[in-house]
Amino acid sequence: MEITKINPAFEDERGSIWDFLTDETIHHVGFLVSKKDAIRGKHFHKEQKQYTLVQNGKIRVSVKNLQDPNAKVETKELNKMDMVFFPPYMYHSIEALEDCECLIFTSKSRKGSGYEEDTFRVEDINSFNL
C-alpha cells in the first residue's frame, strides 16, 4: 500500500495551491464524513481505481491484493493530507480513528447504479478468496 503525503505545489503570502492528481481520468469526486470508530468499505472493485485523501482526522486503512494468492492484509494509519491509492482488485476498508473527512476520487462514475455494479462486498477478508 502506497501512502502519499500531499504538500502544497505552491505557496506565497496569498495562500497555497494543492495538486492532488495529475494525468488521471476521474469520473467521480466524493466527500466522506465518518464518526470515530466507524468502519467503511470492506469491499473491492474489479474495474475502478480509487484515491482516498484525508482532509481532517485520522484513519486506519486495511488492504489486501486479491489477485495475489499469497497476499496478506496490510494495515496503515493515515493523517491529514495523506492519500492512498486502491487499484482494481484491492480489498479496502477504512476505520475512522477519530472523526474524519476524506475526499474520494474514482475512475468510474457512481451515477445511478454505477457504484453498485462494480462494488463487491467482503465480510471476512481473512477467509475470502476470489
The first five atom37 places (N, CA, C, CB, O) and aatype in JSON, in Angstrom:
{
  "aatype": [12, 6, 9, 16, 11, 9, 2, 14, 0, 13, 6, 3, 6, 1, 7, 15, 9, 17, 3, 13, 10, 16, 3, 6, 16, 9, 8, 8, 19, 7, 13, 10, 19, 15, 11, 11, 3, 0, 9, 1, 7, 11, 8, 13, 8, 11, 6, 5, 11, 5, 18, 16, 10, 19, 5, 2, 7, 11, 9, 1, 19, 15, 19, 11, 2, 10, 5, 3, 14, 2, 0, 11, 19, 6, 16, 11, 6, 10, 2, 11, 12, 3, 12, 19, 13, 13, 14, 14, 18, 12, 18, 8, 15, 9, 6, 0, 10, 6, 3, 4, 6, 4, 10, 9, 13, 16, 15, 11, 15, 1, 11, 7, 15, 7, 18, 6, 6, 3, 16, 13, 1, 19, 6, 3, 9, 2, 15, 13, 2, 10],
  "atom_mask": [
    [1, 1, 1, 1, 1],
    [1, 1, 1, 1, 1],
    [1, 1, 1, 1, 1],
    [1, 1, 1, 1, 1],
    [1, 1, 1, 1, 1],
    [1, 1, 1, 1, 1],
    [1, 1, 1, 1, 1],
    [1, 1, 1, 1, 1],
    [1, 1, 1, 1, 1],
    [1, 1, 1, 1, 1],
    [1, 1, 1, 1, 1],
    [1, 1, 1, 1, 1],
    [1, 1, 1, 1, 1],
    [1, 1, 1, 1, 1],
    [1, 1, 1, 0, 1],
    [1, 1, 1, 1, 1],
    [1, 1, 1, 1, 1],
    [1, 1, 1, 1, 1],
    [1, 1, 1, 1, 1],
    [1, 1, 1, 1, 1],
    [1, 1, 1, 1, 1],
    [1, 1, 1, 1, 1],
    [1, 1, 1, 1, 1],
    [1, 1, 1, 1, 1],
    [1, 1, 1, 1, 1],
    [1, 1, 1, 1, 1],
    [1, 1, 1, 1, 1],
    [1, 1, 1, 1, 1],
    [1, 1, 1, 1, 1],
    [1, 1, 1, 0, 1],
    [1, 1, 1, 1, 1],
    [1, 1, 1, 1, 1],
    [1, 1, 1, 1, 1],
    [1, 1, 1, 1, 1],
    [1, 1, 1, 1, 1],
    [1, 1, 1, 1, 1],
    [1, 1, 1, 1, 1],
    [1, 1, 1, 1, 1],
    [1, 1, 1, 1, 1],
    [1, 1, 1, 1, 1],
    [1, 1, 1, 0, 1],
    [1, 1, 1, 1, 1],
    [1, 1, 1, 1, 1],
    [1, 1, 1, 1, 1],
    [1, 1, 1, 1, 1],
    [1, 1, 1, 1, 1],
    [1, 1, 1, 1, 1],
    [1, 1, 1, 1, 1],
    [1, 1, 1, 1, 1],
    [1, 1, 1, 1, 1],
    [1, 1, 1, 1, 1],
    [1, 1, 1, 1, 1],
    [1, 1, 1, 1, 1],
    [1, 1, 1, 1, 1],
    [1, 1, 1, 1, 1],
    [1, 1, 1, 1, 1],
    [1, 1, 1, 0, 1],
    [1, 1, 1, 1, 1],
    [1, 1, 1, 1, 1],
    [1, 1, 1, 1, 1],
    [1, 1, 1, 1, 1],
    [1, 1, 1, 1, 1],
    [1, 1, 1, 1, 1],
    [1, 1, 1, 1, 1],
    [1, 1, 1, 1, 1],
    [1, 1, 1, 1, 1],
    [1, 1, 1, 1, 1],
    [1, 1, 1, 1, 1],
    [1, 1, 1, 1, 1],
    [1, 1, 1, 1, 1],
    [1, 1, 1, 1, 1],
    [1, 1, 1, 1, 1],
    [1, 1, 1, 1, 1],
    [1, 1, 1, 1, 1],
    [1, 1, 1, 1, 1],
    [1, 1, 1, 1, 1],
    [1, 1, 1, 1, 1],
    [1, 1, 1, 1, 1],
    [1, 1, 1, 1, 1],
    [1, 1, 1, 1, 1],
    [1, 1, 1, 1, 1],
    [1, 1, 1, 1, 1],
    [1, 1, 1, 1, 1],
    [1, 1, 1, 1, 1],
    [1, 1, 1, 1, 1],
    [1, 1, 1, 1, 1],
    [1, 1, 1, 1, 1],
    [1, 1, 1, 1, 1],
    [1, 1, 1, 1, 1],
    [1, 1, 1, 1, 1],
    [1, 1, 1, 1, 1],
    [1, 1, 1, 1, 1],
    [1, 1, 1, 1, 1],
    [1, 1, 1, 1, 1],
    [1, 1, 1, 1, 1],
    [1, 1, 1, 1, 1],
    [1, 1, 1, 1, 1],
    [1, 1, 1, 1, 1],
    [1, 1, 1, 1, 1],
    [1, 1, 1, 1, 1],
    [1, 1, 1, 1, 1],
    [1, 1, 1, 1, 1],
    [1, 1, 1, 1, 1],
    [1, 1, 1, 1, 1],
    [1, 1, 1, 1, 1],
    [1, 1, 1, 1, 1],
    [1, 1, 1, 1, 1],
    [1, 1, 1, 1, 1],
    [1, 1, 1, 1, 1],
    [1, 1, 1, 1, 1],
    [1, 1, 1, 1, 1],
    [1, 1, 1, 0, 1],
    [1, 1, 1, 1, 1],
    [1, 1, 1, 0, 1],
    [1, 1, 1, 1, 1],
    [1, 1, 1, 1, 1],
    [1, 1, 1, 1, 1],
    [1, 1, 1, 1, 1],
    [1, 1, 1, 1, 1],
    [1, 1, 1, 1, 1],
    [1, 1, 1, 1, 1],
    [1, 1, 1, 1, 1],
    [1, 1, 1, 1, 1],
    [1, 1, 1, 1, 1],
    [1, 1, 1, 1, 1],
    [1, 1, 1, 1, 1],
    [1, 1, 1, 1, 1],
    [1, 1, 1, 1, 1],
    [1, 1, 1, 1, 1],
    [1, 1, 1, 1, 1]
  ],
  "atom_positions": [
    [[0.86, -1.17, 0.0], [0.0, 0.0, 0.0], [0.9, 1.23, 0.0], [-0.97, 0.0, 1.22], [1.79, 1.36, 0.84]],
    [[0.65, 2.1, -0.94], [1.44, 3.32, -1.07], [0.66, 4.5, -0.5], [1.82, 3.58, -2.54], [-0.46, 4.78, -0.91]],
    [[1.27, 5.18, 0.44], [0.7, 6.39, 1.04], [1.5, 7.57, 0.52], [0.72, 6.33, 2.62], [2.73, 7.57, 0.56]],
    [[0.8, 8.59, 0.02], [1.44, 9.8, -0.47], [1.08, 10.95, 0.46], [1.01, 10.11, -1.93], [-0.09, 11.2, 0.73]],
    [[2.1, 11.65, 0.95], [1.87, 12.85, 1.74], [1.72, 14.0, 0.75], [3.06, 13.12, 2.78], [2.64, 14.29, -0.01]],
    [[0.56, 14.66, 0.74], [0.29, 15.75, -0.18], [0.77, 17.06, 0.46], [-1.23, 15.82, -0.53], [0.39, 17.41, 1.57]],
    [[1.61, 17.76, -0.28], [2.13, 19.06, 0.16], [1.74, 20.11, -0.87], [3.67, 19.01, 0.35], [1.43, 19.77, -2.01]],
    [[1.75, 21.36, -0.48], [1.39, 22.4, -1.44], [2.34, 22.4, -2.64], [1.41, 23.78, -0.77], [3.55, 22.24, -2.49]],
    [[1.77, 22.59, -3.83], [2.58, 22.74, -5.04], [3.15, 24.15, -5.12], [1.74, 22.43, -6.3], [4.18, 24.38, -5.75]],
    [[2.45, 25.08, -4.46], [2.88, 26.48, -4.5], [2.34, 27.19, -3.27], [2.4, 27.2, -5.81], [1.2, 26.96, -2.87]],
    [[3.15, 28.05, -2.67], [2.73, 28.86, -1.53], [3.33, 30.25, -1.64], [3.14, 28.2, -0.19], [4.48, 30.41, -2.06]],
    [[2.56, 31.25, -1.28], [3.07, 32.59, -1.11], [2.19, 33.3, -0.08], [3.1, 33.37, -2.47], [1.4, 32.66, 0.61]],
    [[2.34, 34.61, 0.01], [1.59, 35.36, 1.03], [0.08, 35.29, 0.85], [2.03, 36.8, 1.03], [-0.66, 35.58, 1.79]],
    [[-0.39, 34.92, -0.34], [-1.83, 34.83, -0.6], [-2.43, 33.51, -0.14], [-2.09, 35.01, -2.07], [-3.64, 33.42, 0.07]],
    [[-1.6, 32.48, 0.02], [-2.09, 31.16, 0.41], [-1.32, 30.08, -0.33], [0.0, 0.0, 0.0], [-0.12, 30.21, -0.57]],
    [[-2.03, 28.99, -0.68], [-1.35, 27.86, -1.3], [-2.22, 27.21, -2.37], [-0.96, 26.82, -0.23], [-3.44, 27.38, -2.39]],
    [[-1.56, 26.45, -3.24], [-2.23, 25.66, -4.27], [-1.81, 24.21, -4.05], [-1.86, 26.15, -5.73], [-0.63, 23.91, -3.87]],
    [[-2.8, 23.33, -4.05], [-2.56, 21.9, -3.79], [-2.95, 21.09, -5.02], [-3.34, 21.41, -2.54], [-4.08, 21.2, -5.5]],
    [[-2.04, 20.29, -5.53], [-2.32, 19.41, -6.65], [-2.5, 17.99, -6.1], [-1.17, 19.46, -7.72], [-1.57, 17.42, -5.52]],
    [[-3.69, 17.42, -6.29], [-3.95, 16.08, -5.77], [-3.6, 15.0, -6.78], [-5.4, 15.96, -5.36], [-2.91, 14.04, -6.44]],
    [[-4.07, 15.13, -8.01], [-3.85, 14.12, -9.03], [-3.47, 14.79, -10.34], [-5.1, 13.24, -9.22], [-3.96, 15.87, -10.67]],
    [[-2.58, 14.14, -11.08], [-2.16, 14.62, -12.39], [-2.19, 13.44, -13.35], [-0.73, 15.27, -12.33], [-1.78, 12.33, -13.0]],
    [[-2.68, 13.67, -14.56], [-2.71, 12.64, -15.6], [-3.58, 11.44, -15.24], [-1.31, 12.18, -15.9], [-3.26, 10.32, -15.63]],
    [[-4.65, 11.65, -14.49], [-5.59, 10.6, -14.14], [-6.96, 10.96, -14.69], [-5.66, 10.4, -12.59], [-7.33, 12.14, -14.74]],
    [[-7.71, 9.95, -15.12], [-9.09, 10.17, -15.53], [-9.99, 9.92, -14.33], [-9.48, 9.24, -16.73], [-10.05, 8.81, -13.81]],
    [[-10.68, 10.96, -13.9], [-11.55, 10.88, -12.73], [-12.99, 11.14, -13.17], [-11.12, 11.89, -11.62], [-13.27, 12.15, -13.82]],
    [[-13.89, 10.23, -12.82], [-15.3, 10.36, -13.17], [-16.2, 10.63, -11.97], [-15.77, 9.12, -13.88], [-17.4, 10.82, -12.11]],
    [[-15.59, 10.64, -10.79], [-16.39, 10.9, -9.59], [-15.48, 11.46, -8.5], [-17.09, 9.61, -9.1], [-14.36, 10.99, -8.3]],
    [[-15.98, 12.48, -7.82], [-15.33, 13.0, -6.62], [-16.38, 13.0, -5.52], [-14.72, 14.46, -6.86], [-17.46, 13.57, -5.68]],
    [[-16.06, 12.36, -4.41], [-16.99, 12.29, -3.29], [-16.35, 12.84, -2.03], [0.0, 0.0, 0.0], [-15.13, 12.98, -1.94]],
    [[-17.18, 13.14, -1.06], [-16.74, 13.65, 0.24], [-17.26, 12.71, 1.3], [-17.23, 15.12, 0.48], [-18.47, 12.57, 1.46]],
    [[-16.37, 12.07, 2.04], [-16.71, 11.07, 3.04], [-16.54, 11.66, 4.43], [-15.84, 9.8, 2.87], [-15.46, 12.15, 4.77]],
    [[-17.59, 11.6, 5.23], [-17.53, 12.06, 6.61], [-17.81, 10.84, 7.49], [-18.57, 13.22, 6.89], [-18.85, 10.19, 7.34]],
    [[-16.89, 10.54, 8.39], [-17.06, 9.38, 9.27], [-16.85, 9.78, 10.72], [-16.08, 8.26, 8.87], [-15.96, 10.57, 11.04]],
    [[-17.67, 9.22, 11.58], [-17.53, 9.41, 13.02], [-16.48, 8.44, 13.56], [-18.89, 9.22, 13.74], [-16.27, 7.38, 12.99]],
    [[-15.85, 8.8, 14.65], [-14.84, 7.95, 15.28], [-15.39, 6.53, 15.45], [-14.41, 8.53, 16.66], [-16.53, 6.34, 15.85]],
    [[-14.55, 5.55, 15.13], [-14.83, 4.1, 15.22], [-15.69, 3.55, 14.1], [-15.49, 3.81, 16.53], [-15.93, 2.34, 14.05]],
    [[-16.17, 4.4, 13.19], [-16.95, 3.9, 12.05], [-16.01, 3.15, 11.11], [-17.67, 5.06, 11.29], [-14.86, 3.54, 10.92]],
    [[-16.51, 2.06, 10.52], [-15.75, 1.3, 9.54], [-16.54, 1.32, 8.24], [-15.48, -0.17, 10.01], [-17.73, 1.01, 8.21]],
    [[-15.86, 1.68, 7.16], [-16.48, 1.77, 5.84], [-15.69, 0.92, 4.86], [-16.57, 3.24, 5.35], [-14.56, 0.51, 5.14]],
    [[-16.29, 0.68, 3.73], [-15.63, -0.08, 2.68], [-15.89, -1.56, 2.85], [0.0, 0.0, 0.0], [-17.02, -2.03, 2.66]],
    [[-14.84, -2.32, 3.22], [-14.91, -3.77, 3.31], [-15.39, -4.34, 1.98], [-15.86, -4.21, 4.46], [-16.32, -5.15, 1.92]],
    [[-14.73, -3.88, 0.89], [-15.1, -4.32, -0.45], [-13.92, -4.12, -1.41], [-16.34, -3.54, -0.96], [-12.85, -3.66, -1.02]],
    [[-14.15, -4.49, -2.66], [-13.18, -4.24, -3.72], [-13.95, -3.93, -4.99], [-12.22, -5.45, -3.92], [-15.16, -4.13, -5.07]],
    [[-13.23, -3.44, -5.97], [-13.8, -3.13, -7.28], [-13.0, -3.91, -8.33], [-13.78, -1.58, -7.58], [-11.79, -4.06, -8.19]],
    [[-13.67, -4.38, -9.36], [-12.98, -5.11, -10.43], [-12.41, -4.17, -11.49], [-13.93, -6.09, -11.09], [-11.43, -4.51, -12.15]],
    [[-13.01, -2.99, -11.66], [-12.56, -2.05, -12.69], [-12.08, -0.72, -12.12], [-13.67, -1.81, -13.67], [-11.11, -0.14, -12.62]],
    [[-12.73, -0.23, -11.11], [-12.5, 1.11, -10.6], [-11.17, 1.26, -9.87], [-13.61, 1.5, -9.69], [-10.77, 0.38, -9.1]],
    [[-10.5, 2.38, -10.12], [-9.36, 2.83, -9.32], [-9.91, 3.89, -8.36], [-8.18, 3.39, -10.23], [-10.78, 4.68, -8.73]],
    [[-9.39, 3.91, -7.15], [-9.87, 4.86, -6.15], [-8.71, 5.47, -5.38], [-10.86, 4.18, -5.19], [-7.78, 4.77, -4.98]],
    [[-8.78, 6.79, -5.19], [-7.85, 7.5, -4.33], [-8.64, 8.06, -3.16], [-7.1, 8.64, -5.11], [-9.73, 8.59, -3.35]],
    [[-8.1, 7.94, -1.95], [-8.74, 8.5, -0.77], [-7.74, 9.45, -0.11], [-9.19, 7.37, 0.23], [-6.63, 9.06, 0.24]],
    [[-8.17, 10.7, 0.05], [-7.34, 11.76, 0.63], [-7.95, 12.21, 1.95], [-7.19, 12.95, -0.35], [-9.09, 12.65, 1.98]],
    [[-7.19, 12.1, 3.02], [-7.66, 12.53, 4.34], [-7.58, 14.05, 4.4], [-6.81, 11.87, 5.48], [-6.5, 14.63, 4.28]],
    [[-8.71, 14.69, 4.59], [-8.76, 16.15, 4.72], [-8.6, 16.57, 6.17], [-10.07, 16.69, 4.16], [-7.91, 17.54, 6.47]],
    [[-9.26, 15.85, 7.07], [-9.2, 16.12, 8.5], [-9.35, 14.8, 9.24], [-10.3, 17.14, 8.94], [-10.06, 13.9, 8.78]],
    [[-8.68, 14.69, 10.37], [-8.81, 13.5, 11.19], [-7.74, 12.46, 10.9], [0.0, 0.0, 0.0], [-6.69, 12.77, 10.32]],
    [[-8.03, 11.23, 11.31], [-7.07, 10.14, 11.19], [-7.84, 8.86, 10.9], [-6.21, 9.99, 12.48], [-8.88, 8.61, 11.51]],
    [[-7.33, 8.05, 9.96], [-7.98, 6.8, 9.6], [-6.98, 5.65, 9.62], [-8.64, 6.91, 8.21], [-5.77, 5.86, 9.54]],
    [[-7.51, 4.44, 9.72], [-6.72, 3.23, 9.55], [-7.26, 2.52, 8.32], [-6.78, 2.3, 10.83], [-8.45, 2.24, 8.23]],
    [[-6.37, 2.24, 7.38], [-6.75, 1.58, 6.14], [-6.2, 0.16, 6.15], [-6.24, 2.37, 4.89], [-5.02, -0.06, 6.46]],
    [[-7.05, -0.81, 5.82], [-6.63, -2.2, 5.65], [-6.85, -2.58, 4.2], [-7.4, -3.16, 6.62], [-7.91, -2.31, 3.64]],
    [[-5.84, -3.22, 3.6], [-5.92, -3.62, 2.2], [-5.41, -5.04, 2.03], [-5.12, -2.64, 1.3], [-4.65, -5.56, 2.86]],
    [[-5.85, -5.66, 0.92], [-5.31, -6.96, 0.53], [-5.44, -7.08, -0.97], [-6.05, -8.13, 1.26], [-6.52, -6.87, -1.53]],
    [[-4.34, -7.41, -1.64], [-4.34, -7.6, -3.08], [-4.99, -8.95, -3.38], [-2.89, -7.52, -3.68], [-4.38, -10.0, -3.14]],
    [[-6.19, -8.94, -3.89], [-6.94, -10.18, -4.11], [-6.44, -10.96, -5.31], [-8.39, -9.87, -4.28], [-6.83, -12.12, -5.49]],
    [[-5.6, -10.37, -6.13], [-5.05, -11.09, -7.29], [-3.77, -11.86, -6.93], [-4.76, -10.11, -8.42], [-3.25, -12.6, -7.76]],
    [[-3.28, -11.69, -5.72], [-2.09, -12.4, -5.25], [-2.54, -13.42, -4.2], [-1.02, -11.41, -4.66], [-2.91, -13.03, -3.1]],
    [[-2.5, -14.71, -4.53], [-2.98, -15.72, -3.58], [-2.16, -15.78, -2.29], [-2.97, -17.08, -4.24], [-2.62, -16.34, -1.29]],
    [[-0.97, -15.2, -2.28], [-0.12, -15.19, -1.08], [-0.19, -13.87, -0.31], [1.31, -15.48, -1.46], [0.51, -13.7, 0.69]],
    [[-1.01, -12.96, -0.77], [-1.08, -11.63, -0.14], [-1.64, -11.73, 1.28], [-1.94, -10.68, -0.97], [-2.5, -12.56, 1.57]],
    [[-1.13, -10.87, 2.12], [-1.6, -10.73, 3.5], [-2.31, -9.39, 3.63], [-0.42, -10.86, 4.53], [-2.09, -8.48, 2.83]],
    [[-3.15, -9.26, 4.64], [-3.79, -7.99, 4.93], [-2.73, -7.03, 5.46], [-4.97, -8.16, 5.95], [-1.96, -7.38, 6.36]],
    [[-2.7, -5.83, 4.89], [-1.76, -4.79, 5.28], [-2.55, -3.64, 5.87], [-0.88, -4.32, 4.08], [-3.58, -3.25, 5.31]],
    [[-2.09, -3.08, 6.98], [-2.81, -2.01, 7.66], [-1.86, -0.84, 7.92], [-3.42, -2.51, 8.99], [-0.73, -1.02, 8.36]],
    [[-2.35, 0.37, 7.63], [-1.57, 1.59, 7.89], [-2.5, 2.7, 8.36], [-0.8, 2.05, 6.62], [-3.69, 2.71, 8.05]],
    [[-1.94, 3.63, 9.12], [-2.69, 4.81, 9.57], [-2.35, 5.98, 8.65], [-2.36, 5.15, 11.05], [-1.21, 6.16, 8.24]],
    [[-3.38, 6.76, 8.35], [-3.23, 7.96, 7.53], [-3.68, 9.16, 8.33], [-4.03, 7.84, 6.21], [-4.66, 9.11, 9.07]],
    [[-2.95, 10.25, 8.16], [-3.26, 11.51, 8.81], [-3.67, 12.55, 7.78], [-2.05, 12.01, 9.63], [-3.73, 12.27, 6.58]],
    [[-3.95, 13.75, 8.25], [-4.35, 14.85, 7.39], [-3.38, 15.01, 6.22], [-4.46, 16.15, 8.18], [-2.16, 15.05, 6.42]],
    [[-3.92, 15.1, 5.02], [-3.22, 15.29, 3.76], [-2.41, 14.07, 3.32], [-2.31, 16.48, 3.87], [-1.5, 14.19, 2.49]],
    [[-2.72, 12.9, 3.87], [-2.19, 11.64, 3.35], [-3.2, 11.11, 2.34], [-1.92, 10.6, 4.5], [-4.41, 11.25, 2.53]],
    [[-2.7, 10.5, 1.27], [-3.58, 9.92, 0.25], [-3.13, 8.49, -0.04], [-3.57, 10.78, -1.05], [-1.94, 8.21, -0.13]],
    [[-4.12, 7.6, -0.2], [-3.86, 6.2, -0.52], [-4.56, 5.86, -1.83], [-4.34, 5.26, 0.63], [-5.62, 6.4, -2.14]],
    [[-3.95, 4.97, -2.6], [-4.47, 4.52, -3.88], [-4.92, 3.07, -3.77], [-3.41, 4.69, -5.0], [-4.18, 2.22, -3.27]],
    [[-6.15, 2.78, -4.24], [-6.68, 1.43, -4.28], [-6.89, 1.05, -5.74], [-8.01, 1.31, -3.47], [-7.84, 1.51, -6.37]],
    [[-6.02, 0.21, -6.31], [-6.23, -0.25, -7.68], [-7.36, -1.29, -7.72], [-4.92, -0.84, -8.27], [-7.83, -1.72, -6.67]],
    [[-7.8, -1.69, -8.92], [-8.79, -2.75, -9.02], [-8.3, -4.01, -8.29], [-9.09, -3.06, -10.5], [-7.1, -4.29, -8.24]],
    [[-9.23, -4.74, -7.74], [-8.99, -6.0, -7.01], [-8.2, -5.79, -5.73], [-8.26, -6.97, -7.9], [-7.58, -6.73, -5.23]],
    [[-8.21, -4.58, -5.2], [-7.58, -4.32, -3.91], [-8.7, -4.16, -2.88], [-6.66, -3.03, -3.97], [-9.38, -3.13, -2.84]],
    [[-8.88, -5.18, -2.05], [-9.82, -5.06, -0.94], [-9.39, -3.87, -0.09], [-9.89, -6.38, -0.08], [-8.2, -3.67, 0.15]],
    [[-10.37, -3.09, 0.37], [-10.04, -1.97, 1.25], [-11.15, -1.71, 2.26], [-9.78, -0.71, 0.44], [-12.34, -1.8, 1.96]],
    [[-10.72, -1.38, 3.46], [-11.63, -0.91, 4.49], [-10.98, 0.3, 5.16], [-11.97, -2.04, 5.54], [-9.76, 0.41, 5.25]],
    [[-11.84, 1.2, 5.64], [-11.38, 2.44, 6.25], [-12.05, 2.56, 7.62], [-11.7, 3.69, 5.36], [-13.27, 2.58, 7.73]],
    [[-11.22, 2.64, 8.66], [-11.72, 2.82, 10.02], [-11.35, 4.22, 10.49], [-11.14, 1.74, 10.99], [-10.19, 4.61, 10.41]],
    [[-12.33, 4.96, 10.97], [-12.09, 6.3, 11.49], [-11.52, 6.19, 12.91], [-13.4, 7.17, 11.49], [-12.21, 5.72, 13.81]],
    [[-10.28, 6.6, 13.09], [-9.66, 6.57, 14.41], [-10.07, 7.79, 15.23], [-8.12, 6.52, 14.28], [-9.94, 7.81, 16.46]],
    [[-10.57, 8.79, 14.54], [-11.2, 9.97, 15.12], [-12.17, 10.51, 14.07], [-10.13, 11.07, 15.56], [-12.11, 10.08, 12.92]],
    [[-13.03, 11.41, 14.44], [-13.92, 11.98, 13.43], [-13.07, 12.45, 12.26], [-14.78, 13.17, 14.03], [-12.02, 13.07, 12.46]],
    [[-13.51, 12.14, 11.04], [-12.66, 12.48, 9.89], [-13.48, 12.85, 8.67], [-11.75, 11.32, 9.56], [-14.68, 12.58, 8.58]],
    [[-12.8, 13.48, 7.75], [-13.36, 13.86, 6.45], [-12.34, 13.5, 5.39], [-13.72, 15.39, 6.4], [-11.16, 13.79, 5.52]],
    [[-12.82, 12.85, 4.32], [-11.94, 12.41, 3.24], [-12.55, 12.77, 1.89], [-11.68, 10.89, 3.31], [-13.77, 12.77, 1.73]],
    [[-11.69, 13.08, 0.93], [-12.11, 13.21, -0.46], [-11.84, 11.88, -1.14], [-11.35, 14.38, -1.19], [-10.8, 11.26, -0.92]],
    [[-12.8, 11.44, -1.96], [-12.7, 10.19, -2.7], [-12.72, 10.52, -4.19], [-13.86, 9.2, -2.32], [-13.64, 11.17, -4.67]],
    [[-11.7, 10.06, -4.92], [-11.61, 10.25, -6.37], [-11.66, 8.87, -7.01], [-10.29, 11.03, -6.78], [-10.88, 7.99, -6.65]],
    [[-12.58, 8.65, -7.97], [-12.67, 7.34, -8.61], [-12.65, 7.46, -10.13], [-13.94, 6.63, -8.16], [-13.03, 8.47, -10.71]],
    [[-12.19, 6.39, -10.75], [-12.07, 6.35, -12.21], [-13.38, 5.96, -12.9], [-10.98, 5.38, -12.6], [-13.49, 6.07, -14.12]],
    [[-14.36, 5.5, -12.14], [-15.67, 5.15, -12.7], [-16.74, 6.06, -12.12], [-16.01, 3.66, -12.42], [-16.65, 6.49, -10.97]],
    [[-17.73, 6.35, -12.93], [-18.85, 7.16, -12.46], [-19.66, 6.38, -11.44], [-19.74, 7.6, -13.64], [-19.79, 5.16, -11.53]],
    [[-20.19, 7.09, -10.48], [-21.09, 6.48, -9.5], [-22.53, 6.91, -9.75], [-20.66, 6.86, -8.07], [-23.4, 6.74, -8.9]],
    [[-22.75, 7.46, -10.92], [-24.1, 7.9, -11.29], [-25.02, 6.68, -11.4], [-24.07, 8.69, -12.63], [-24.62, 5.63, -11.89]],
    [[-26.25, 6.84, -10.93], [-27.22, 5.75, -10.99], [-26.71, 4.54, -10.23], [0.0, 0.0, 0.0], [-26.4, 4.63, -9.04]],
    [[-26.62, 3.41, -10.9], [-26.17, 2.18, -10.26], [-24.67, 1.92, -10.51], [-26.98, 1.0, -10.76], [-24.18, 0.82, -10.24]],
    [[-23.96, 2.92, -11.01], [-22.55, 2.77, -11.35], [-21.69, 2.26, -10.21], [0.0, 0.0, 0.0], [-20.78, 1.47, -10.43]],
    [[-21.98, 2.7, -9.0], [-21.19, 2.28, -7.84], [-21.44, 0.81, -7.53], [-21.51, 3.14, -6.63], [-20.51, 0.03, -7.36]],
    [[-22.71, 0.44, -7.44], [-23.06, -0.93, -7.05], [-22.63, -1.96, -8.09], [-24.55, -1.03, -6.82], [-22.33, -3.1, -7.74]],
    [[-22.61, -1.59, -9.36], [-22.24, -2.54, -10.42], [-20.79, -3.01, -10.3], [-22.46, -1.9, -11.78], [-20.46, -4.09, -10.77]],
    [[-19.93, -2.22, -9.68], [-18.52, -2.58, -9.57], [-18.04, -2.61, -8.11], [-17.66, -1.59, -10.36], [-16.86, -2.41, -7.84]],
    [[-18.94, -2.87, -7.19], [-18.59, -2.98, -5.78], [-18.93, -4.38, -5.3], [-19.34, -1.9, -4.93], [-20.06, -4.84, -5.41]],
    [[-17.91, -5.05, -4.76], [-18.07, -6.43, -4.31], [-17.69, -6.48, -2.83], [-17.19, -7.42, -5.16], [-16.52, -6.35, -2.47]],
    [[-18.7, -6.67, -1.99], [-18.52, -6.62, -0.55], [-17.9, -7.91, -0.01], [-19.85, -6.35, 0.14], [-18.16, -9.0, -0.51]],
    [[-17.08, -7.74, 1.03], [-16.39, -8.86, 1.67], [-16.55, -8.7, 3.17], [-14.87, -8.91, 1.27], [-16.04, -7.75, 3.75]],
    [[-17.25, -9.61, 3.8], [-17.46, -9.51, 5.25], [-16.22, -9.95, 6.04], [-18.66, -10.36, 5.66], [-15.85, -9.3, 7.02]],
    [[-15.58, -11.04, 5.62], [-14.41, -11.55, 6.34], [-13.26, -11.72, 5.36], [-14.72, -12.9, 7.04], [-13.18, -12.73, 4.66]],
    [[-12.37, -10.74, 5.31], [-11.27, -10.77, 4.35], [-10.3, -11.92, 4.62], [-10.52, -9.44, 4.36], [-9.64, -12.39, 3.7]],
    [[-10.21, -12.37, 5.86], [-9.27, -13.43, 6.18], [-9.66, -14.78, 5.6], [-9.14, -13.56, 7.67], [-8.8, -15.64, 5.41]],
    [[-10.93, -14.99, 5.31], [-11.37, -16.27, 4.74], [-11.82, -16.12, 3.28], [-12.51, -16.85, 5.58], [-12.26, -17.1, 2.67]],
    [[-11.71, -14.92, 2.71], [-12.2, -14.67, 1.35], [-11.15, -15.02, 0.3], [-12.61, -13.2, 1.2], [-9.97, -14.72, 0.46]],
    [[-11.6, -15.67, -0.77], [-10.78, -15.94, -1.95], [-11.6, -15.6, -3.17], [-10.29, -17.42, -2.0], [-12.82, -15.75, -3.16]],
    [[-10.93, -15.14, -4.24], [-11.63, -14.87, -5.49], [-12.15, -16.15, -6.11], [-10.71, -14.15, -6.47], [-12.77, -16.11, -7.17]]
  ]
}
